[in-house]
Amino acid sequence: MNTENPARSDPLLVLTEIDRLRKRHYPLVTPPLAAPRLSAGVPLQGRPDQQTAHTPPKD
């Protein structure tokens, strides 16, 4: 195990580091995970419980 950089062994720390660097270098760039929420009429992948603005609720 590499003790000098614990982020190499922890995927969550890697993602956190990438996110921190991206915000520092590209503060105005929209994160990829937010793109589906900003697209009108496109439901989130894997989240059938969430509805888009103009989709009627399934009663």
Biopython code that builds the backbone (N, CA, C, O; Angstrom):
import numpy as np
from Bio.PDB.StructureBuilder import StructureBuilder

atoms = [
    (1, "MET", "N", (0.840, -1.201, 0.000)),
    (1, "MET", "CA", (0.000, 0.000, 0.000)),
    (1, "MET", "C", (0.876, 1.251, 0.000)),
    (1, "MET", "O", (1.892, 1.319, 0.691)),
    (2, "ASN", "N", (0.465, 2.217, -0.774)),
    (2, "ASN", "CA", (1.221, 3.461, -0.864)),
    (2, "ASN", "C", (0.802, 4.377, 0.279)),
    (2, "ASN", "O", (-0.315, 4.895, 0.283)),
    (3, "THR", "N", (1.694, 4.579, 1.251)),
    (3, "THR", "CA", (1.353, 5.402, 2.418)),
    (3, "THR", "C", (1.574, 6.886, 2.155)),
    (3, "THR", "O", (1.119, 7.728, 2.929)),
    (4, "GLU", "N", (2.270, 7.211, 1.068)),
    (4, "GLU", "CA", (2.532, 8.626, 0.788)),
    (4, "GLU", "C", (1.295, 9.331, 0.235)),
    (4, "GLU", "O", (1.094, 10.521, 0.473)),
    (5, "ASN", "N", (0.467, 8.589, -0.506)),
    (5, "ASN", "CA", (-0.725, 9.188, -1.095)),
    (5, "ASN", "C", (-1.921, 8.274, -0.860)),
    (5, "ASN", "O", (-2.185, 7.386, -1.670)),
    (6, "PRO", "N", (-2.653, 8.477, 0.242)),
    (6, "PRO", "CA", (-3.787, 7.600, 0.546)),
    (6, "PRO", "C", (-4.920, 7.707, -0.470)),
    (6, "PRO", "O", (-5.761, 6.811, -0.549)),
    (7, "ALA", "N", (-4.957, 8.785, -1.247)),
    (7, "ALA", "CA", (-6.018, 8.949, -2.237)),
    (7, "ALA", "C", (-5.946, 7.877, -3.321)),
    (7, "ALA", "O", (-6.959, 7.558, -3.943)),
    (8, "ARG", "N", (-4.758, 7.321, -3.552)),
    (8, "ARG", "CA", (-4.628, 6.292, -4.582)),
    (8, "ARG", "C", (-5.394, 5.022, -4.220)),
    (8, "ARG", "O", (-5.820, 4.283, -5.108)),
    (9, "SER", "N", (-5.570, 4.763, -2.928)),
    (9, "SER", "CA", (-6.244, 3.539, -2.516)),
    (9, "SER", "C", (-7.710, 3.773, -2.172)),
    (9, "SER", "O", (-8.440, 2.811, -1.933)),
    (10, "ASP", "N", (-8.155, 5.015, -2.141)),
    (10, "ASP", "CA", (-9.536, 5.317, -1.773)),
    (10, "ASP", "C", (-10.229, 6.057, -2.920)),
    (10, "ASP", "O", (-9.938, 7.228, -3.162)),
    (11, "PRO", "N", (-11.146, 5.385, -3.629)),
    (11, "PRO", "CA", (-11.807, 6.028, -4.784)),
    (11, "PRO", "C", (-12.538, 7.312, -4.401)),
    (11, "PRO", "O", (-12.569, 8.263, -5.182)),
    (12, "LEU", "N", (-13.127, 7.346, -3.201)),
    (12, "LEU", "CA", (-13.852, 8.550, -2.801)),
    (12, "LEU", "C", (-12.907, 9.733, -2.631)),
    (12, "LEU", "O", (-13.241, 10.857, -3.004)),
    (13, "LEU", "N", (-11.719, 9.481, -2.064)),
    (13, "LEU", "CA", (-10.744, 10.560, -1.925)),
    (13, "LEU", "C", (-10.248, 11.022, -3.291)),
    (13, "LEU", "O", (-9.987, 12.208, -3.495)),
    (14, "VAL", "N", (-10.119, 10.081, -4.226)),
    (14, "VAL", "CA", (-9.700, 10.451, -5.581)),
    (14, "VAL", "C", (-10.740, 11.377, -6.202)),
    (14, "VAL", "O", (-10.393, 12.402, -6.789)),
    (15, "LEU", "N", (-12.026, 11.011, -6.072)),
    (15, "LEU", "CA", (-13.078, 11.852, -6.637)),
    (15, "LEU", "C", (-13.131, 13.211, -5.950)),
    (15, "LEU", "O", (-13.361, 14.230, -6.601)),
    (16, "THR", "N", (-12.919, 13.226, -4.645)),
    (16, "THR", "CA", (-12.929, 14.491, -3.909)),
    (16, "THR", "C", (-11.784, 15.389, -4.369)),
    (16, "THR", "O", (-11.958, 16.596, -4.538)),
    (17, "GLU", "N", (-10.622, 14.793, -4.566)),
    (17, "GLU", "CA", (-9.463, 15.560, -5.026)),
    (17, "GLU", "C", (-9.686, 16.095, -6.437)),
    (17, "GLU", "O", (-9.362, 17.246, -6.729)),
    (18, "ILE", "N", (-10.242, 15.251, -7.314)),
    (18, "ILE", "CA", (-10.530, 15.692, -8.683)),
    (18, "ILE", "C", (-11.533, 16.848, -8.656)),
    (18, "ILE", "O", (-11.369, 17.837, -9.370)),
    (19, "ASP", "N", (-12.575, 16.713, -7.821)),
    (19, "ASP", "CA", (-13.590, 17.756, -7.735)),
    (19, "ASP", "C", (-12.988, 19.058, -7.216)),
    (19, "ASP", "O", (-13.315, 20.140, -7.702)),
    (20, "ARG", "N", (-12.102, 18.941, -6.219)),
    (20, "ARG", "CA", (-11.473, 20.138, -5.658)),
    (20, "ARG", "C", (-10.587, 20.824, -6.703)),
    (20, "ARG", "O", (-10.605, 22.048, -6.837)),
    (21, "LEU", "N", (-9.819, 20.028, -7.434)),
    (21, "LEU", "CA", (-8.951, 20.611, -8.459)),
    (21, "LEU", "C", (-9.774, 21.228, -9.584)),
    (21, "LEU", "O", (-9.424, 22.286, -10.107)),
    (22, "ARG", "N", (-10.877, 20.562, -9.958)),
    (22, "ARG", "CA", (-11.711, 21.086, -11.034)),
    (22, "ARG", "C", (-12.333, 22.415, -10.621)),
    (22, "ARG", "O", (-12.406, 23.340, -11.430)),
    (23, "LYS", "N", (-12.778, 22.520, -9.380)),
    (23, "LYS", "CA", (-13.376, 23.773, -8.925)),
    (23, "LYS", "C", (-12.341, 24.884, -8.862)),
    (23, "LYS", "O", (-12.661, 26.053, -9.074)),
    (24, "ARG", "N", (-11.091, 24.512, -8.566)),
    (24, "ARG", "CA", (-10.057, 25.535, -8.468)),
    (24, "ARG", "C", (-9.658, 26.038, -9.852)),
    (24, "ARG", "O", (-9.454, 27.236, -10.046)),
    (25, "HIS", "N", (-9.546, 25.114, -10.822)),
    (25, "HIS", "CA", (-9.072, 25.504, -12.149)),
    (25, "HIS", "C", (-10.203, 25.930, -13.076)),
    (25, "HIS", "O", (-10.014, 26.780, -13.946)),
    (26, "TYR", "N", (-11.395, 25.328, -12.886)),
    (26, "TYR", "CA", (-12.531, 25.644, -13.755)),
    (26, "TYR", "C", (-13.760, 25.936, -12.896)),
    (26, "TYR", "O", (-14.689, 25.130, -12.858)),
    (27, "PRO", "N", (-13.777, 27.081, -12.205)),
    (27, "PRO", "CA", (-14.878, 27.338, -11.264)),
    (27, "PRO", "C", (-16.232, 27.536, -11.940)),
    (27, "PRO", "O", (-17.267, 27.385, -11.290)),
    (28, "LEU", "N", (-16.248, 27.871, -13.236)),
    (28, "LEU", "CA", (-17.514, 28.132, -13.912)),
    (28, "LEU", "C", (-18.007, 26.944, -14.729)),
    (28, "LEU", "O", (-19.081, 27.007, -15.327)),
    (29, "VAL", "N", (-17.235, 25.864, -14.759)),
    (29, "VAL", "CA", (-17.632, 24.694, -15.545)),
    (29, "VAL", "C", (-18.646, 23.874, -14.752)),
    (29, "VAL", "O", (-18.443, 23.587, -13.572)),
    (30, "THR", "N", (-19.736, 23.501, -15.412)),
    (30, "THR", "CA", (-20.759, 22.689, -14.751)),
    (30, "THR", "C", (-20.248, 21.266, -14.577)),
    (30, "THR", "O", (-19.757, 20.672, -15.537)),
    (31, "PRO", "N", (-20.350, 20.708, -13.382)),
    (31, "PRO", "CA", (-19.938, 19.325, -13.178)),
    (31, "PRO", "C", (-20.775, 18.378, -14.039)),
    (31, "PRO", "O", (-21.964, 18.624, -14.242)),
    (32, "PRO", "N", (-20.175, 17.304, -14.547)),
    (32, "PRO", "CA", (-20.903, 16.373, -15.427)),
    (32, "PRO", "C", (-22.153, 15.791, -14.763)),
    (32, "PRO", "O", (-23.146, 15.540, -15.445)),
    (33, "LEU", "N", (-22.120, 15.575, -13.456)),
    (33, "LEU", "CA", (-23.262, 14.966, -12.781)),
    (33, "LEU", "C", (-24.466, 15.891, -12.719)),
    (33, "LEU", "O", (-25.588, 15.429, -12.512)),
    (34, "ALA", "N", (-24.250, 17.196, -12.895)),
    (34, "ALA", "CA", (-25.365, 18.135, -12.830)),
    (34, "ALA", "C", (-26.041, 18.309, -14.187)),
    (34, "ALA", "O", (-27.133, 18.871, -14.261)),
    (35, "ALA", "N", (-25.416, 17.840, -15.247)),
    (35, "ALA", "CA", (-25.950, 18.044, -16.588)),
    (35, "ALA", "C", (-27.354, 17.460, -16.791)),
    (35, "ALA", "O", (-28.207, 18.147, -17.353)),
    (36, "PRO", "N", (-27.631, 16.221, -16.359)),
    (36, "PRO", "CA", (-28.990, 15.693, -16.575)),
    (36, "PRO", "C", (-30.062, 16.523, -15.877)),
    (36, "PRO", "O", (-31.175, 16.648, -16.388)),
    (37, "ARG", "N", (-29.741, 17.092, -14.715)),
    (37, "ARG", "CA", (-30.726, 17.880, -13.985)),
    (37, "ARG", "C", (-31.011, 19.199, -14.702)),
    (37, "ARG", "O", (-32.101, 19.754, -14.568)),
    (38, "LEU", "N", (-30.041, 19.700, -15.457)),
    (38, "LEU", "CA", (-30.222, 20.977, -16.141)),
    (38, "LEU", "C", (-30.882, 20.802, -17.502)),
    (38, "LEU", "O", (-31.330, 21.780, -18.100)),
    (39, "SER", "N", (-30.950, 19.554, -18.006)),
    (39, "SER", "CA", (-31.567, 19.298, -19.301)),
    (39, "SER", "C", (-33.072, 19.134, -19.112)),
    (39, "SER", "O", (-33.515, 18.208, -18.433)),
    (40, "ALA", "N", (-33.851, 20.020, -19.704)),
    (40, "ALA", "CA", (-35.299, 19.967, -19.528)),
    (40, "ALA", "C", (-35.874, 18.725, -20.196)),
    (40, "ALA", "O", (-35.556, 18.420, -21.346)),
    (41, "GLY", "N", (-36.714, 18.019, -19.468)),
    (41, "GLY", "CA", (-37.400, 16.864, -20.035)),
    (41, "GLY", "C", (-36.603, 15.581, -20.004)),
    (41, "GLY", "O", (-37.090, 14.551, -20.469)),
    (42, "VAL", "N", (-35.393, 15.607, -19.472)),
    (42, "VAL", "CA", (-34.583, 14.393, -19.412)),
    (42, "VAL", "C", (-34.535, 13.911, -17.967)),
    (42, "VAL", "O", (-33.961, 14.584, -17.111)),
    (43, "PRO", "N", (-35.130, 12.754, -17.684)),
    (43, "PRO", "CA", (-35.107, 12.249, -16.307)),
    (43, "PRO", "C", (-33.717, 11.790, -15.910)),
    (43, "PRO", "O", (-32.909, 11.421, -16.761)),
    (44, "LEU", "N", (-33.442, 11.814, -14.618)),
    (44, "LEU", "CA", (-32.151, 11.348, -14.130)),
    (44, "LEU", "C", (-32.022, 9.855, -14.338)),
    (44, "LEU", "O", (-32.978, 9.106, -14.135)),
    (45, "GLN", "N", (-30.852, 9.426, -14.739)),
    (45, "GLN", "CA", (-30.597, 8.002, -14.935)),
    (45, "GLN", "C", (-30.664, 7.277, -13.600)),
    (45, "GLN", "O", (-30.065, 7.709, -12.616)),
    (46, "GLY", "N", (-31.397, 6.169, -13.576)),
    (46, "GLY", "CA", (-31.428, 5.339, -12.379)),
    (46, "GLY", "C", (-32.247, 5.910, -11.237)),
    (46, "GLY", "O", (-32.189, 5.389, -10.124)),
    (47, "ARG", "N", (-33.008, 6.967, -11.483)),
    (47, "ARG", "CA", (-33.830, 7.550, -10.415)),
    (47, "ARG", "C", (-35.284, 7.646, -10.883)),
    (47, "ARG", "O", (-35.746, 8.743, -11.198)),
    (48, "PRO", "N", (-36.010, 6.541, -10.936)),
    (48, "PRO", "CA", (-37.392, 6.574, -11.446)),
    (48, "PRO", "C", (-38.345, 7.345, -10.534)),
    (48, "PRO", "O", (-39.450, 7.696, -10.948)),
    (49, "ASP", "N", (-37.920, 7.612, -9.287)),
    (49, "ASP", "CA", (-38.789, 8.335, -8.364)),
    (49, "ASP", "C", (-38.816, 9.839, -8.647)),
    (49, "ASP", "O", (-39.737, 10.536, -8.222)),
    (50, "GLN", "N", (-37.811, 10.335, -9.360)),
    (50, "GLN", "CA", (-37.768, 11.770, -9.663)),
    (50, "GLN", "C", (-38.434, 12.044, -11.012)),
    (50, "GLN", "O", (-38.180, 11.351, -11.997)),
    (51, "GLN", "N", (-39.279, 13.056, -11.036)),
    (51, "GLN", "CA", (-39.988, 13.431, -12.252)),
    (51, "GLN", "C", (-39.430, 14.748, -12.783)),
    (51, "GLN", "O", (-38.946, 15.584, -12.020)),
    (52, "THR", "N", (-39.505, 14.918, -14.107)),
    (52, "THR", "CA", (-39.112, 16.200, -14.687)),
    (52, "THR", "C", (-40.276, 17.183, -14.547)),
    (52, "THR", "O", (-41.376, 16.794, -14.156)),
    (53, "ALA", "N", (-40.035, 18.444, -14.863)),
    (53, "ALA", "CA", (-41.001, 19.506, -14.593)),
    (53, "ALA", "C", (-42.338, 19.270, -15.300)),
    (53, "ALA", "O", (-43.389, 19.490, -14.699)),
    (54, "HIS", "N", (-42.322, 18.832, -16.554)),
    (54, "HIS", "CA", (-43.560, 18.699, -17.305)),
    (54, "HIS", "C", (-44.042, 17.255, -17.413)),
    (54, "HIS", "O", (-44.879, 16.949, -18.262)),
    (55, "THR", "N", (-43.533, 16.374, -16.575)),
    (55, "THR", "CA", (-44.008, 14.990, -16.559)),
    (55, "THR", "C", (-45.047, 14.836, -15.455)),
    (55, "THR", "O", (-44.744, 15.110, -14.294)),
    (56, "PRO", "N", (-46.256, 14.409, -15.782)),
    (56, "PRO", "CA", (-47.276, 14.248, -14.743)),
    (56, "PRO", "C", (-46.905, 13.126, -13.779)),
    (56, "PRO", "O", (-46.327, 12.123, -14.198)),
    (57, "PRO", "N", (-47.225, 13.277, -12.501)),
    (57, "PRO", "CA", (-46.913, 12.214, -11.535)),
    (57, "PRO", "C", (-47.729, 10.963, -11.814)),
    (57, "PRO", "O", (-48.890, 11.038, -12.214)),
    (58, "LYS", "N", (-47.109, 9.819, -11.599)),
    (58, "LYS", "CA", (-47.808, 8.550, -11.832)),
    (58, "LYS", "C", (-48.541, 8.157, -10.552)),
    (58, "LYS", "O", (-47.925, 7.695, -9.591)),
    (59, "ASP", "N", (-49.856, 8.343, -10.547)),
    (59, "ASP", "CA", (-50.649, 8.014, -9.352)),
    (59, "ASP", "C", (-51.182, 6.586, -9.434)),
    (59, "ASP", "O", (-51.870, 6.131, -8.521)),
]
sb = StructureBuilder()
sb.init_structure("model")
sb.init_model(0)
sb.init_chain("A")
sb.init_seg("    ")
for serial, (resi, resn, name, xyz) in enumerate(atoms, 1):
    if name == "N":
        sb.init_residue(resn, " ", resi, " ")
    sb.init_atom(name, np.array(xyz, "f"), 0.0, 1.0, " ", f" {name:<3s}", serial, name[0])
structure = sb.get_structure()
